[in-house]
Amino acid sequence: MILLPCWRSFENAADADNFPIAILSPVIGISHQEAVLDIRTLACFVAVAEDLHFRRAAERMNLTQPALSQRIRVLEGEVGTDLFERDRRGVALTPAGAAFLGPAREAVLHAGMAKAEALRAVRGEIGRLRLGFTPIAFYGVLPEAVQAFRARYAQVDVDLIEMSSPLLEAALASGDIDLGVLHPPLSRDLIIHSLPDEPFVLALPATHRLAKQPVIRVADLAGEPLLLAPRAIGPSIYDRVIALFRGEGISPRIVQEVTPMTTLVGLVAAGTGLGFVTSGIAKAAGRASPTAPSCRRRHPYRSPPHGARRHCRRAASASWRS
C-alpha cells in the first residue's frame, strides 16, 4: 500500500530534491518496516524498469548513470531486497521489482496529478468563489459574467451573496467573500477594478403630468415626491441624485426612502412618487429604452419611445455618467 502525503512531482534534474512519501509494507508479500522514499527516486526506478537499461534511463531522468545507480541501490536498501537482476547480458526485474513497479508507477502518477490540481487551484480553475453583489449589480452585466465564468470554469462552485455596498466592503475586508460588485465610495484599502457606469433613468407613472412631455428637465421635478434609497445603503447613488437637484438650485422632496430598487419601481407604479433606477432594472421591468442616450447634469431628460407609454410606469432617458 502506498501513501501520498505530498503535492509535488518531479520531471527533470532541476526537481531532484528529495520529497518524502511513505510506503508501508508489506509490498506484495515482502515483510519490511516502514520506509521513507521520495518521488524522484521512484521515478528513477520506473524509468529503469521500463527501459531495462541504466544509461538510457539516466538520460531520460537527466541524471548521470552513477547518480541513477546510487538512487536504485538506496531504494533497494530501503525496500529490503533487490529490485533488479544485473549481469553482463543486461538488466531484468526481480519478482519483487515486478511487484513493486505497479505501485511505484501509480505513486509517481498520483504525485503529478496532485501537483496539477494544486496549480489549477492557484490559477482559480477549481475550488469555490464567493461572489458578493448589490441588488442593482445583478440587473447589469453580472448575470452574463457569472454565466460565462461558469461555462469556462465548470469545476469552480460560485456562491452568490446579496448585500448592500457597505456590508460587501466589510465582507471583503474580513475575507468572508472573495469578490464583490459594489458601488463607491469605499473607505477601506481594497484592490479595485472599475466597471462601466450604468445609466440611470427616471421612472414615473404613465398617468403623471410629465409623462406626455417629450423632454423632462430637472427643474420640472421641483416639488415632486421623490423615492430614494437610504444613503446608508447606497451612498453613491444618493449623493449623485442630491447633487443633480442641488446643481439646479432645487431641494429634492424625498417622501420615502426605499430599498431595494426593484421595490422602488413597484412604488412608482402605485403612484407613491418618482424615482431614479438603473437602466438594467428598467429594462428588466420592460419599462424603459435600454439604449436611451446619456446626458450630463443640467441637460434635459428625453422621454423613451412611444411604445413605453402603454406601461403602468414610464422612464425618461438616461441621466448622467460620472
Disulfide bonds with the S-S distance in Angstrom:
none
